[in-house]
């Protein structure tokens, strides 16, 4: 049977809505594996599926003798308020089937456990960060000679704050726009990801469904918080934000904590019909205006010791060293695949620079 339920609009307090949301799971065969947990019982125990108020007899604790009742209580009249259909596939019904567990320890967590930062997992010839910048900035310009990949400038309408932010590629400016893992990597690690293979973790870290270009300082304040500890300051996007977290966790089989689930329900109480976002497998190359920029200044040729690799005439406009690039989440760069490769010396001639 489909997880379908007619519920009252959540015009009062959210706990009643929370009970009805989770009742979807119990009445339609979609109960989470641990739905008998105390947290689950707390949210659903006060909800009568017939819409009746608790009676005096029902309030008597088990094992005690309550007052005798001579007549059967009359059911409360059905509410006349408008109803909303909670459809299968919405954030509410999907949340109801996520497992609810406590956090696992952070033991063993490292960013490297999720593979190369911004890998080209969709094999379109461009790293994931530039893919997301091309998807979320409008308009934007591209660097010539990068096959429609490398974003130089652009404008972001930040979903978290509603501000317009100018993006300029450079060591002192790129951080104004960051690519956020909506479900943070460390949060995923504590809720199931440490049991995955490296290949699956790499796919997770580069999945466009889990990535948004956002205001850098706001993303820094979020850190690795889940819905229980952080929500976007712009209230208008909170429904779509938690729906994206639910979609990602459902797609990868991650669980939620009780506090996290309750926080998501509080948000969804104002938007019970919120749909899940659509997943996209790849972001097409190109689409922006290509700019060549000023011609690089070439230094006078000088003798080079035999066997020493020569550095490109162009240098990285963002970072002075590979260490700085790695610290910001970039590298390694591959010969023939990444335009940044020519900015650094490949001393061991292995086709990689700025290895982590």
Backbone torsions as a table, in degrees:
resi	resn	phi	psi	omega
1	UNK	NA	139.6	179.5
2	UNK	-69.0	149.9	178.8
3	UNK	-78.3	84.4	-172.9
4	UNK	-126.6	136.6	-177.0
5	UNK	-154.1	136.4	173.3
6	UNK	-92.0	124.7	-178.4
7	UNK	-128.5	158.6	174.6
8	UNK	-72.8	150.6	175.4
9	UNK	-62.2	141.0	-174.4
10	UNK	-80.6	66.6	-177.0
11	UNK	-88.1	-9.2	177.9
12	UNK	-104.1	-128.2	-177.9
13	UNK	-90.9	153.1	-174.6
14	UNK	-71.8	-25.2	-178.0
15	UNK	-59.1	-37.3	177.6
16	UNK	-62.4	-42.1	176.9
17	UNK	-62.4	-39.9	-179.7
18	UNK	-60.5	-42.1	179.3
19	UNK	-63.9	-40.8	179.8
20	UNK	-68.9	-36.1	176.7
21	UNK	-59.9	-49.9	-176.9
22	UNK	-75.1	-16.8	174.4
23	UNK	-66.8	-23.4	174.0
24	UNK	-52.7	-42.7	-177.0
25	UNK	-68.5	-37.6	-173.8
26	UNK	-80.2	-29.8	-175.8
27	UNK	-92.4	-8.4	-175.6
28	UNK	-127.8	16.4	175.5
29	UNK	79.4	17.8	-178.0
30	UNK	-114.3	28.4	-177.5
31	UNK	-67.3	133.0	175.5
32	UNK	-59.1	158.5	-176.4
33	UNK	-60.1	-29.8	-177.8
34	UNK	-113.7	35.8	-177.6
35	UNK	-67.7	-9.0	177.6
36	UNK	-90.2	10.9	179.4
37	UNK	-68.6	157.0	179.5
38	UNK	-56.6	-38.6	-178.8
39	UNK	-63.0	-41.8	-179.6
40	UNK	-65.9	-42.7	-179.3
41	UNK	-64.3	-36.5	-179.6
42	UNK	-62.1	-40.1	-176.9
43	UNK	-76.7	-30.5	-173.7
44	UNK	-103.9	-17.1	-171.6
45	UNK	-64.7	-27.2	-176.6
46	UNK	-92.9	5.6	-175.6
47	UNK	-101.9	122.1	177.0
48	UNK	-92.9	120.6	-177.9
49	UNK	-62.3	-17.3	177.3
50	UNK	-91.1	-2.2	178.5
51	UNK	84.1	9.8	-178.4
52	UNK	-84.6	155.5	173.4
53	UNK	-81.0	151.1	177.1
54	UNK	-60.2	140.7	178.2
55	UNK	-94.3	168.9	179.2
56	UNK	-62.6	-40.2	-179.3
57	UNK	-64.4	-37.8	-177.6
58	UNK	-71.4	-16.9	-178.6
59	UNK	-86.4	-6.4	-178.4
60	UNK	-74.8	126.3	180.0
61	UNK	-59.5	150.9	179.0
62	UNK	-62.2	141.2	176.9
63	UNK	90.2	1.2	178.7
64	UNK	-119.1	165.9	-178.9
65	UNK	-104.4	122.4	-179.5
66	UNK	-99.7	175.4	-179.6
67	UNK	-65.9	143.9	179.4
68	UNK	-69.4	143.3	179.8
69	UNK	-113.8	127.1	-177.9
70	UNK	-92.1	-21.5	-178.5
71	UNK	-130.7	151.2	176.4
72	UNK	-77.3	136.1	-179.3
73	UNK	-66.4	142.0	176.7
74	UNK	-79.4	136.5	177.4
75	UNK	-65.6	144.6	177.2
76	UNK	-64.3	148.5	179.8
77	UNK	-62.6	147.7	177.6
78	UNK	-62.3	141.6	178.7
79	UNK	-66.9	142.6	179.4
80	UNK	-96.1	2.2	-178.4
81	UNK	-66.4	155.1	177.0
82	UNK	-58.8	153.6	-179.9
83	UNK	-113.8	157.8	178.5
84	UNK	-126.9	133.6	178.3
85	UNK	-84.9	123.6	173.9
86	UNK	-89.5	104.7	-171.5
87	UNK	-84.4	148.5	171.8
88	UNK	-58.5	142.4	179.3
89	UNK	90.5	-4.1	174.9
90	UNK	-81.5	170.6	179.9
91	UNK	-62.0	-37.7	-178.5
92	UNK	-62.3	-50.5	-176.6
93	UNK	-71.2	-30.4	177.7
94	UNK	-71.7	-39.7	176.2
95	UNK	-56.7	-37.7	-175.2
96	UNK	-64.1	-20.1	-178.6
97	UNK	-102.9	0.0	175.6
98	UNK	-73.8	142.4	176.2
99	UNK	-68.1	146.4	178.3
100	UNK	-116.0	115.7	-177.6
101	UNK	-146.3	167.5	174.1
102	UNK	-78.3	166.0	178.6
103	UNK	-69.0	140.4	169.8
104	UNK	-80.3	162.2	178.7
105	UNK	-63.6	156.3	176.6
106	UNK	-78.8	1.2	-176.0
107	UNK	-49.2	127.4	176.1
108	UNK	85.8	-2.5	-177.7
109	UNK	-71.2	136.9	173.1
110	UNK	-156.9	145.0	179.8
111	UNK	-55.6	-34.3	-179.7
112	UNK	-64.2	-18.0	177.3
113	UNK	-66.8	-16.4	178.9
114	UNK	-102.0	23.1	174.1
115	UNK	79.1	-172.7	179.2
116	UNK	-60.8	132.9	178.4
117	UNK	-64.1	128.7	178.3
118	UNK	55.7	52.5	177.5
119	UNK	-73.1	159.3	177.6
120	UNK	-89.5	71.7	-174.2
121	UNK	-72.2	-26.4	179.2
122	UNK	-89.3	-0.4	175.7
123	UNK	54.4	41.9	175.0
124	UNK	-95.7	4.7	178.2
125	UNK	89.3	10.7	-178.0
126	UNK	-141.2	146.4	179.4
127	UNK	-71.1	158.7	-173.6
128	UNK	-62.7	-37.6	-178.0
129	UNK	-60.9	-45.5	177.9
130	UNK	-67.7	-31.6	173.9
131	UNK	-57.7	-47.7	-176.9
132	UNK	-69.9	-36.5	176.5
133	UNK	-62.0	-42.0	178.5
134	UNK	-66.4	-32.7	179.6
135	UNK	-72.9	-39.4	-168.2
136	UNK	-102.8	-16.1	177.8
137	UNK	-91.9	144.4	177.0
138	UNK	-158.3	118.9	-4.7
139	UNK	-81.2	177.9	176.0
140	UNK	-150.5	159.4	176.4
141	UNK	-117.0	151.7	-176.8
142	UNK	-117.5	149.9	176.4
143	UNK	-78.2	132.2	178.4
144	UNK	-63.6	148.1	176.9
145	UNK	81.7	9.9	179.6
146	UNK	-113.6	17.0	177.8
147	UNK	57.4	36.8	177.4
148	UNK	74.5	28.3	-174.4
149	UNK	-106.8	-58.1	-164.2
150	UNK	-79.4	117.0	-179.2
151	UNK	-84.7	125.5	179.1
152	UNK	-95.5	-45.2	-179.3
153	UNK	-142.9	165.0	177.1
154	UNK	175.3	177.4	178.6
155	UNK	-125.9	130.1	179.0
156	UNK	-111.1	128.7	166.0
157	UNK	-91.2	99.4	-170.1
158	UNK	-66.4	122.0	-179.6
159	UNK	-67.2	-28.3	-174.5
160	UNK	-78.6	-28.7	-177.3
161	UNK	-121.4	-19.7	-175.6
162	UNK	83.3	3.1	-178.6
163	UNK	-83.4	152.1	169.7
164	UNK	-90.3	128.4	-175.8
165	UNK	-126.1	129.9	176.7
166	UNK	-84.6	131.6	177.3
167	UNK	-105.2	129.0	174.9
168	UNK	-132.3	121.0	-178.4
169	UNK	-67.2	127.2	-179.3
170	UNK	168.7	161.0	-174.8
171	UNK	-63.7	-29.9	-179.1
172	UNK	-103.4	1.9	-173.2
173	UNK	-127.2	-25.0	-175.3
174	UNK	-59.7	-31.7	-175.3
175	UNK	-70.0	-9.6	177.0
176	UNK	-62.6	-29.8	175.3
177	UNK	-120.7	120.8	179.5
178	UNK	-118.7	157.2	176.1
179	UNK	-99.9	114.8	-175.6
180	UNK	-91.3	135.2	165.2
181	UNK	-81.0	107.9	-175.9
182	UNK	-57.4	-46.3	165.8
183	UNK	-95.9	108.0	-174.0
184	UNK	-60.1	149.7	-177.9
185	UNK	-61.8	-42.8	-179.9
186	UNK	-69.0	-32.3	175.4
187	UNK	-65.0	-43.7	176.8
188	UNK	-61.6	-39.0	-179.3
189	UNK	-59.0	-39.1	-177.5
190	UNK	-82.1	-5.3	-175.7
191	UNK	-128.6	32.6	171.3
192	UNK	129.6	-24.0	-171.9
193	UNK	-71.4	-21.4	-178.6
194	UNK	-69.7	-11.8	176.7
195	UNK	-90.4	-4.2	-175.9
196	UNK	-84.3	168.1	169.7
197	UNK	-77.7	161.5	177.4
198	UNK	-61.7	-36.1	179.8
199	UNK	-62.4	-41.3	179.8
200	UNK	-69.7	-39.1	177.7
201	UNK	-65.6	-36.8	177.6
202	UNK	-64.6	-42.6	177.7
203	UNK	-61.7	-41.3	178.8
204	UNK	-62.1	-46.1	-176.2
205	UNK	-67.3	-18.6	-177.4
206	UNK	-116.7	13.7	-179.0
207	UNK	-77.3	120.2	179.2
208	UNK	-56.9	-26.3	177.6
209	UNK	-60.4	-30.1	-175.6
210	UNK	-100.9	12.0	-173.1
211	UNK	-126.7	137.8	175.2
212	UNK	-141.1	136.2	169.7
213	UNK	-77.2	127.3	-172.7
214	UNK	-142.7	172.6	175.0
215	UNK	-62.0	126.1	-175.3
216	UNK	-58.3	-53.5	-179.4
217	UNK	-60.4	-36.8	177.8
218	UNK	-65.7	-40.1	178.2
219	UNK	-64.5	-36.9	178.1
220	UNK	-64.7	-37.3	178.7
221	UNK	-69.0	-33.0	177.7
222	UNK	-63.3	-42.7	-177.0
223	UNK	61.1	-130.5	179.7
224	UNK	-108.1	27.0	-176.6
225	UNK	-68.3	148.7	171.3
226	UNK	-99.5	-171.5	-175.2
227	UNK	-64.0	-22.3	179.5
228	UNK	-75.0	-21.5	-175.6
229	UNK	-117.1	-15.8	-179.4
230	UNK	-153.8	136.6	171.8
231	UNK	-136.0	153.0	179.9
232	UNK	-57.5	140.2	178.5
233	UNK	-62.6	-26.2	177.7
234	UNK	-82.7	107.0	-172.8
235	UNK	-64.5	-26.1	-175.8
236	UNK	-65.2	-19.7	-177.6
237	UNK	-107.2	4.2	-176.5
238	UNK	-65.3	-36.1	179.0
239	UNK	-62.5	-48.2	-179.2
240	UNK	-69.0	-30.5	179.9
241	UNK	-66.3	-51.2	-179.4
242	UNK	-69.3	-30.4	176.2
243	UNK	-63.2	-37.0	177.6
244	UNK	-67.2	-40.0	176.9
245	UNK	-62.4	-42.5	178.5
246	UNK	-62.7	-43.2	-179.5
247	UNK	-62.0	-43.1	-179.3
248	UNK	-65.8	-45.5	-177.4
249	UNK	-67.1	-35.3	177.1
250	UNK	-69.1	-40.8	-178.2
251	UNK	-62.5	-36.8	-175.1
252	UNK	-104.7	3.8	176.8
253	UNK	72.2	25.8	177.3
254	UNK	-81.3	156.3	177.9
255	UNK	-102.2	175.1	176.5
256	UNK	-124.2	154.8	172.3
257	UNK	-83.3	164.4	178.6
258	UNK	-61.2	-42.1	179.4
259	UNK	-64.2	-38.8	179.3
260	UNK	-65.9	-46.3	178.8
261	UNK	-58.8	-44.4	-179.6
262	UNK	-62.7	-38.9	179.3
263	UNK	-65.0	-41.2	178.7
264	UNK	-64.5	-41.6	178.7
265	UNK	-62.0	-40.1	178.3
266	UNK	-58.8	-41.9	178.9
267	UNK	-67.6	-47.2	-175.2
268	UNK	-71.3	-12.8	177.1
269	UNK	-61.7	-23.2	178.3
270	UNK	-93.1	-5.7	-177.5
271	UNK	-149.4	62.5	-174.3
272	UNK	-62.6	-18.5	178.6
273	UNK	-94.6	11.0	-177.4
274	UNK	-57.5	122.7	179.7
275	UNK	-81.8	159.1	173.4
276	UNK	-77.1	147.2	177.1
277	UNK	-70.1	152.9	177.8
278	UNK	-80.6	138.0	177.3
279	UNK	-83.2	143.0	176.7
280	UNK	-121.2	133.6	-175.6
281	UNK	-78.6	-29.3	-175.0
282	UNK	-155.6	157.4	175.8
283	UNK	-112.9	120.5	-176.5
284	UNK	-61.5	150.5	175.1
285	UNK	-75.4	161.7	175.6
286	UNK	75.7	-159.6	178.1
287	UNK	101.4	-19.3	-179.2
288	UNK	-107.4	-177.2	177.4
289	UNK	-85.1	129.2	-179.4
290	UNK	-86.1	131.5	178.2
291	UNK	-127.7	140.2	-180.0
292	UNK	-89.2	-26.5	-179.4
293	UNK	72.7	179.3	180.0
294	UNK	-67.9	148.8	179.3
295	UNK	-66.4	137.3	179.6
296	UNK	-66.0	146.4	177.5
297	UNK	-84.0	126.0	-178.1
298	UNK	-98.9	132.8	177.7
299	UNK	-79.8	156.0	178.1
300	UNK	-63.3	142.5	-178.5
301	UNK	-66.1	142.1	178.3
302	UNK	-137.8	152.3	-179.3
303	UNK	-58.3	141.2	-179.9
304	UNK	-119.9	129.5	178.8
305	UNK	-55.9	145.4	-179.4
306	UNK	-59.1	134.6	177.6
307	UNK	87.3	-3.5	179.8
308	UNK	-91.7	131.8	178.2
309	UNK	-75.0	138.4	179.5
310	UNK	-90.0	144.1	179.6
311	UNK	-84.3	146.1	178.8
312	UNK	-61.4	154.5	178.0
313	UNK	-68.6	-24.1	175.2
314	UNK	-90.3	145.7	176.5
315	UNK	-120.1	159.3	-178.6
316	UNK	-62.6	119.6	-179.0
317	UNK	-74.3	-8.0	-175.6
318	UNK	-103.8	-38.7	-171.7
319	UNK	-133.9	144.2	179.8
320	UNK	-82.8	-23.8	-177.6
321	UNK	-141.1	164.4	174.9
322	UNK	-62.9	-34.6	-180.0
323	UNK	-59.3	-42.2	178.8
324	UNK	-66.9	-40.0	179.2
325	UNK	-63.4	-43.4	179.2
326	UNK	-63.6	-40.8	-178.7
327	UNK	-62.6	-28.1	178.8
328	UNK	-89.7	2.5	176.7
329	UNK	95.5	11.9	-179.3
330	UNK	-103.6	160.6	178.6
331	UNK	86.9	161.4	-2.6
332	UNK	-74.9	161.2	176.5
333	UNK	-106.6	139.8	-174.6
334	UNK	-107.7	139.3	177.1
335	UNK	-61.2	130.4	177.7
336	UNK	82.3	-10.4	-178.8
337	UNK	-116.6	-37.0	-177.2
338	UNK	-114.8	123.4	179.3
339	UNK	-61.8	-24.8	179.7
340	UNK	-67.7	-16.8	-179.1
341	UNK	-53.6	-39.6	-175.8
342	UNK	-72.5	-6.8	-179.6
343	UNK	-85.1	-10.6	-174.1
344	UNK	-130.4	162.8	179.7
345	UNK	-88.3	129.2	176.5
346	UNK	-96.1	80.5	-170.2
347	UNK	-64.7	-32.4	179.9
348	UNK	-98.1	5.6	174.7
349	UNK	51.6	43.8	178.7
350	UNK	-102.0	7.3	179.9
351	UNK	82.2	8.1	179.4
352	UNK	-132.0	141.3	171.3
353	UNK	-129.5	157.6	-179.8
354	UNK	57.8	44.0	175.8
355	UNK	-65.2	144.3	179.5
356	UNK	-85.1	NA	NA
